């Protein structure tokens, strides 16, 4: 049995552990918190700060077929890289690629150098602009500017700081992961990304009906980006479609959240099994290649229930959630990851719906508000907001 050790039990850690369990792996989670989100998803939990490592911790890391960091703490990542160099540890972490992709200024400059399509940076392009910190992930710090004076004032107030101002483009957003090493990359499958009003990903959809030409364009861009950063590991690519061109919004050389689970249910491809095959001590696993005959229709979305108000929101709502549990048939969804308990008035859930047709998927999702009402014993107000355009 493949043994995987996941470092960090927040959103990315939950994703990794969920998929590892689906692949039949033996899982260990290490986190400095005694109650991380993913505590219930591992076979063994160790509460320890990796920075304060011990000989016992090193032994646990050495025993794993591979070790996957599922966090973005630079000090922890640095310590893990050091330990991997000094001991027999199979660490799936590319320090050089991560350094490029964790800085939007650096990655955008490199993409421009390679002629890859990206949004234009201020003052090139047209209003409105999206402003975001260069090194923050997800929607943290994102702000939209439609007024030239307000943008100029904002940038003047943040001189010397690492911020990116790029033109705001309208259109559907898509994502794809890539796994491998230079000369041998495996592009995964396309997912569509839908945002909440604060530009945080609230829902991921599979893409059985997407134009094959667009899927091929995304695959080619994803493989080019992997070669560009000389990736050894896994990387996530997010793009936006404008006038038939996929422009690159983000690249991140680490396991993402939301999209891998969606890909698994849509296609059968398990990214943790793929990582084990490429980077693990024992190579291929029995469940690495069980792809479905045809792509299924999948939605994965986060909800926040506060009394009788239900909102579909970006995954940031899970940051304040309690330890999650895995449930089947919860609130009309096929599967759910939730901190719901009967006595709680405020709780969150990631709802996963799977269907054989777009109509069947829509019908499942439409039943969710009613199922939540039945669960809590009261009618709910359901809000599914989108960004202002």
RAJO-V31107 format. One record per residue. RES is the residue in three letters. SS is DSSP state (h for helix, s for strand, l for the rest). PHI is phi in degrees with one decimal (NA if undefined). OMEGA is omega in radians with two decimals (999 if undefined). Layout:
<<RES,SS,PHI,OMEGA> <RES,SS,PHI,OMEGA>>
//
This chain:
<<UNK,l,NA,3.11> <UNK,l,-68.6,3.11> <UNK,s,-107.5,3.10> <UNK,s,-121.8,3.05> <UNK,s,-113.2,-3.13> <UNK,s,-103.6,3.13> <UNK,s,-102.6,3.14> <UNK,l,105.2,-3.04> <UNK,l,-110.1,3.09> <UNK,l,-89.2,-2.98> <UNK,h,-59.8,-3.13> <UNK,h,-67.0,3.11> <UNK,h,-66.0,3.07> <UNK,h,-59.3,3.14> <UNK,h,-57.5,-3.10> <UNK,h,-63.8,-3.11> <UNK,h,-67.5,3.10> <UNK,h,-56.7,-3.10> <UNK,h,-70.2,3.10> <UNK,h,-61.9,3.09> <UNK,h,-64.0,3.11> <UNK,h,-63.1,3.13> <UNK,l,-88.2,3.11> <UNK,l,74.3,-3.13> <UNK,l,-84.5,3.00> <UNK,s,-90.0,-2.95> <UNK,s,-114.5,2.99> <UNK,s,-126.1,3.08> <UNK,s,-115.1,3.06> <UNK,s,-118.6,-3.14> <UNK,s,-151.4,-3.13> <UNK,l,-74.4,3.10> <UNK,l,-84.7,3.13> <UNK,l,-85.3,3.11> <UNK,l,-141.3,3.12> <UNK,l,-71.6,-3.14> <UNK,l,-53.0,-3.00> <UNK,l,-92.9,-3.06> <UNK,h,-57.4,-3.10> <UNK,h,-81.9,-3.07> <UNK,h,-103.1,-3.07> <UNK,l,-114.6,3.06> <UNK,l,-76.0,3.13> <UNK,s,-138.3,3.13> <UNK,s,-118.0,3.11> <UNK,s,-124.2,3.11> <UNK,s,-90.4,-3.12> <UNK,l,-159.1,3.04> <UNK,l,-83.9,-3.10> <UNK,h,-59.8,3.14> <UNK,h,-60.7,3.11> <UNK,h,-97.2,-3.02> <UNK,l,-68.8,3.13> <UNK,l,-125.6,3.08> <UNK,h,-63.6,3.10> <UNK,h,-65.0,3.13> <UNK,h,-66.4,3.11> <UNK,h,-59.6,3.13> <UNK,h,-62.7,3.12> <UNK,h,-63.3,3.12> <UNK,h,-65.8,3.14> <UNK,h,-68.7,-3.11> <UNK,h,-73.9,-3.12> <UNK,l,-73.5,3.03> <UNK,l,-67.4,2.94> <UNK,s,-158.1,-3.13> <UNK,s,-115.2,-3.09> <UNK,s,-118.9,2.99> <UNK,s,-69.8,3.13> <UNK,l,-123.0,-3.10> <UNK,l,-159.9,-3.10> <UNK,l,-126.3,3.10> <UNK,l,-81.2,-3.02> <UNK,h,-63.5,3.14> <UNK,h,-67.7,3.11> <UNK,h,-63.1,3.14> <UNK,h,-62.0,3.12> <UNK,h,-65.9,3.13> <UNK,h,-65.0,3.13> <UNK,h,-62.5,3.11> <UNK,h,-62.5,3.11> <UNK,h,-63.7,-3.13> <UNK,h,-63.9,-3.14> <UNK,h,-65.2,3.11> <UNK,h,-71.4,-3.03> <UNK,h,-94.3,-3.06> <UNK,l,-133.8,-3.11> <UNK,l,-86.3,-3.07> <UNK,l,-121.7,3.09> <UNK,l,-87.6,-3.07> <UNK,s,-96.0,3.09> <UNK,l,-91.2,-3.13> <UNK,l,-155.9,-3.14> <UNK,l,-104.9,-3.04> <UNK,h,-61.7,-3.10> <UNK,h,-70.3,3.13> <UNK,h,-64.3,3.14> <UNK,h,-65.3,3.13> <UNK,h,-61.6,3.12> <UNK,h,-72.1,-3.00> <UNK,h,-76.7,3.11> <UNK,l,-80.7,3.04> <UNK,l,-117.3,-3.13> <UNK,h,-66.0,3.09> <UNK,h,-61.3,-3.10> <UNK,h,-70.2,-3.10> <UNK,h,-68.0,3.12> <UNK,h,-64.1,3.13> <UNK,h,-63.9,-3.14> <UNK,h,-68.9,3.10> <UNK,h,-65.3,3.09> <UNK,h,-62.9,3.12> <UNK,h,-61.8,-3.12> <UNK,l,-93.3,3.09> <UNK,l,72.1,3.13> <UNK,l,-86.7,-3.03> <UNK,l,-74.2,-3.14> <UNK,s,-138.3,2.98> <UNK,l,-62.7,3.12> <UNK,l,-79.4,-3.14> <UNK,s,-92.3,3.06> <UNK,l,-58.9,0.16> <UNK,l,-91.0,3.04> <UNK,l,-71.5,-3.13> <UNK,l,86.8,-3.08> <UNK,l,-131.1,3.05> <UNK,l,-68.9,0.05> <UNK,l,-80.7,3.08> <UNK,s,-120.5,2.99> <UNK,s,-104.0,3.12> <UNK,s,-112.1,-3.11> <UNK,s,-148.4,3.04> <UNK,s,-64.2,-3.09> <UNK,l,-66.1,-2.99> <UNK,l,-109.1,-3.13> <UNK,l,-88.0,3.11> <UNK,l,-100.8,3.11> <UNK,l,56.8,-3.04> <UNK,l,-100.5,-3.03> <UNK,l,-61.1,3.09> <UNK,l,80.5,-3.08> <UNK,l,-73.4,3.11> <UNK,s,-143.3,-3.13> <UNK,s,-104.1,-3.14> <UNK,s,-121.2,3.06> <UNK,l,-109.9,-3.07> <UNK,l,-107.0,-3.11> <UNK,h,-58.3,-3.11> <UNK,h,-66.5,-3.14> <UNK,h,-66.7,3.10> <UNK,h,-66.6,3.13> <UNK,h,-61.0,3.12> <UNK,h,-65.6,3.13> <UNK,h,-62.3,-3.11> <UNK,h,-65.9,3.10> <UNK,h,-65.6,-3.13> <UNK,h,-74.2,-3.10> <UNK,l,-118.8,3.09> <UNK,l,-61.0,-3.14> <UNK,l,86.4,3.10> <UNK,l,-99.2,-3.07> <UNK,l,-88.5,3.10> <UNK,s,-124.1,3.08> <UNK,s,-118.2,3.02> <UNK,s,-118.3,-3.11> <UNK,s,-126.3,-3.09> <UNK,s,-61.8,3.11> <UNK,l,-82.6,-3.12> <UNK,l,-109.8,3.11> <UNK,l,-100.3,3.14> <UNK,l,147.7,3.13> <UNK,l,-69.9,3.12> <UNK,s,-108.8,-3.12> <UNK,s,-131.3,-3.11> <UNK,s,-138.4,3.04> <UNK,s,-151.5,3.05> <UNK,s,-102.7,3.06> <UNK,s,-137.1,-3.09> <UNK,s,-130.6,3.03> <UNK,s,144.6,-3.12> <UNK,s,-132.6,-3.11> <UNK,l,-50.2,-3.13> <UNK,l,88.5,-3.11> <UNK,s,-147.8,-3.12> <UNK,s,-109.9,3.10> <UNK,s,-119.6,3.04> <UNK,s,-78.5,-3.07> <UNK,l,-90.8,-3.06> <UNK,l,-119.8,-3.09> <UNK,l,-81.9,2.97> <UNK,s,-128.2,3.07> <UNK,s,-100.8,-3.07> <UNK,s,-111.5,3.08> <UNK,s,-115.2,-3.03> <UNK,s,-103.3,2.96> <UNK,l,-89.0,-3.05> <UNK,l,-65.9,3.12> <UNK,l,-103.4,3.08> <UNK,l,64.6,3.02> <UNK,l,-104.9,-3.06> <UNK,s,-67.6,-3.12> <UNK,s,-99.3,-3.05> <UNK,s,-151.5,3.04> <UNK,s,-120.4,3.13> <UNK,s,-121.7,2.96> <UNK,s,-73.7,-3.00> <UNK,l,-131.3,3.14> <UNK,l,-61.2,-3.01> <UNK,l,-101.0,-3.11> <UNK,l,-67.0,3.11> <UNK,l,-49.7,3.14> <UNK,h,-55.8,3.13> <UNK,h,-66.4,3.09> <UNK,h,-68.4,3.10> <UNK,h,-59.7,3.13> <UNK,h,-67.0,3.10> <UNK,h,-62.0,3.12> <UNK,h,-65.2,3.12> <UNK,h,-60.8,-3.13> <UNK,h,-64.7,3.11> <UNK,h,-65.6,-3.13> <UNK,h,-64.1,3.12> <UNK,h,-65.6,3.11> <UNK,h,-64.1,3.12> <UNK,h,-66.8,3.10> <UNK,h,-60.9,3.10> <UNK,h,-66.5,-3.12> <UNK,h,-60.3,-3.10> <UNK,h,-94.4,-3.12> <UNK,l,55.1,-3.03> <UNK,l,-62.3,2.91> <UNK,l,-122.8,-3.10> <UNK,s,148.5,-3.12> <UNK,s,-128.1,3.14> <UNK,s,-141.0,3.12> <UNK,s,-109.0,-3.14> <UNK,s,-122.6,3.08> <UNK,s,-119.4,-3.10> <UNK,s,-132.3,3.02> <UNK,s,-128.9,-3.12> <UNK,s,-91.8,3.04> <UNK,s,-134.7,3.11> <UNK,l,55.2,3.09> <UNK,l,79.2,3.13> <UNK,s,-110.7,3.10> <UNK,s,-93.7,-3.14> <UNK,s,-98.2,-2.99> <UNK,s,-81.2,3.14> <UNK,s,-96.2,-3.05> <UNK,s,-146.8,2.89> <UNK,s,-133.2,-3.10> <UNK,s,-142.1,-3.11> <UNK,l,-86.4,3.06> <UNK,l,-165.8,3.14> <UNK,l,-67.5,3.13> <UNK,l,-87.1,2.99> <UNK,l,-113.9,3.08> <UNK,l,78.1,-3.04> <UNK,h,-71.9,-3.13> <UNK,h,-60.0,3.11> <UNK,h,-65.5,3.11> <UNK,h,-61.1,3.12> <UNK,h,-59.4,-3.13> <UNK,h,-59.8,-3.10> <UNK,h,-71.8,-3.12> <UNK,h,-80.1,-2.96> <UNK,h,-128.7,-3.02> <UNK,l,90.5,3.13> <UNK,l,-72.7,-3.12> <UNK,l,-108.5,-3.05> <UNK,h,-65.5,3.07> <UNK,h,-69.7,3.06> <UNK,h,-65.3,3.09> <UNK,h,-63.4,3.10> <UNK,h,-62.7,3.11> <UNK,h,-62.8,-3.13> <UNK,h,-66.8,-3.07> <UNK,h,-82.8,-2.96> <UNK,h,-117.4,-3.09> <UNK,l,-73.9,-3.14> <UNK,l,-66.0,-3.01> <UNK,l,-100.8,3.08> <UNK,l,68.4,-3.00> <UNK,l,-61.3,3.05> <UNK,l,-112.9,-3.04> <UNK,l,-62.2,-3.03> <UNK,l,-104.4,-3.05> <UNK,l,-75.7,-2.97> <UNK,l,-120.8,-3.11> <UNK,l,-84.8,-3.13> <UNK,l,-82.7,3.11> <UNK,l,-73.5,-3.13> <UNK,l,-67.1,3.08> <UNK,l,-144.9,-3.06> <UNK,l,-70.6,-3.12> <UNK,l,-95.8,3.13> <UNK,s,-92.2,-3.04> <UNK,s,-134.2,2.93> <UNK,s,-127.7,3.04> <UNK,s,-129.7,-3.08> <UNK,s,-145.5,3.12> <UNK,s,-101.1,3.02> <UNK,s,-123.7,2.98> <UNK,s,-117.3,3.10> <UNK,s,-105.6,-3.14> <UNK,s,-127.7,-3.02> <UNK,l,67.3,3.12> <UNK,l,-107.6,3.11> <UNK,s,-104.1,3.13> <UNK,s,-119.4,3.12> <UNK,s,-126.2,2.96> <UNK,s,-87.3,-3.02> <UNK,s,-135.8,3.08> <UNK,l,-64.5,-3.02> <UNK,h,-67.6,3.09> <UNK,h,-60.6,-3.13> <UNK,h,-64.4,-3.13> <UNK,h,-78.8,-3.11> <UNK,h,-60.7,-3.13> <UNK,h,-100.7,-3.10> <UNK,l,-75.1,3.02> <UNK,l,-81.9,3.12> <UNK,l,-58.5,-3.05> <UNK,l,-87.8,3.00> <UNK,s,-127.4,-3.09> <UNK,s,-101.6,-3.11> <UNK,s,-127.4,3.06> <UNK,s,-107.3,3.09> <UNK,l,63.7,-3.07> <UNK,l,-91.7,3.08> <UNK,l,53.5,3.09> <UNK,l,87.1,3.12> <UNK,l,-87.4,3.09> <UNK,l,-67.2,3.09> <UNK,s,-140.9,3.10> <UNK,s,-149.4,2.99> <UNK,s,-114.5,-2.93> <UNK,s,-148.5,3.00> <UNK,l,-104.0,3.13> <UNK,l,-62.5,2.94> <UNK,l,-141.0,-3.05> <UNK,l,-52.8,-3.07> <UNK,l,-86.7,-3.05> <UNK,l,-85.8,3.09> <UNK,l,-92.7,-3.12> <UNK,s,-128.0,-3.11> <UNK,s,-153.1,-3.10> <UNK,s,-125.9,3.06> <UNK,s,-157.0,2.89> <UNK,s,-99.6,-3.06> <UNK,s,-104.9,-3.12> <UNK,s,-116.3,3.11> <UNK,s,-115.4,-3.08> <UNK,s,-129.5,-3.10> <UNK,s,-150.3,3.13> <UNK,l,-95.1,3.11> <UNK,l,-149.4,3.11> <UNK,h,-63.3,-3.14> <UNK,h,-65.4,3.13> <UNK,h,-65.8,3.12> <UNK,h,-64.4,3.13> <UNK,h,-60.7,-3.14> <UNK,h,-63.9,3.11> <UNK,h,-62.2,-3.09> <UNK,h,-66.1,-3.14> <UNK,h,-67.4,3.12> <UNK,l,-81.2,-3.03> <UNK,h,-60.9,-3.14> <UNK,h,-56.3,3.13> <UNK,h,-65.0,3.12> <UNK,h,-68.1,3.07> <UNK,h,-65.5,3.09> <UNK,h,-57.6,3.13> <UNK,h,-66.1,-3.13> <UNK,h,-64.0,-3.05> <UNK,h,-93.8,3.10> <UNK,l,76.6,3.12> <UNK,l,-157.1,3.07> <UNK,l,-67.2,-3.11> <UNK,l,-116.5,2.96> <UNK,s,-97.7,-2.99> <UNK,s,-111.6,-3.10> <UNK,s,-122.5,3.13> <UNK,l,-132.0,-2.97> <UNK,l,-88.8,3.13> <UNK,l,-121.4,3.10> <UNK,l,-61.6,3.01> <UNK,l,-75.0,-3.13> <UNK,l,-108.7,999>>
//
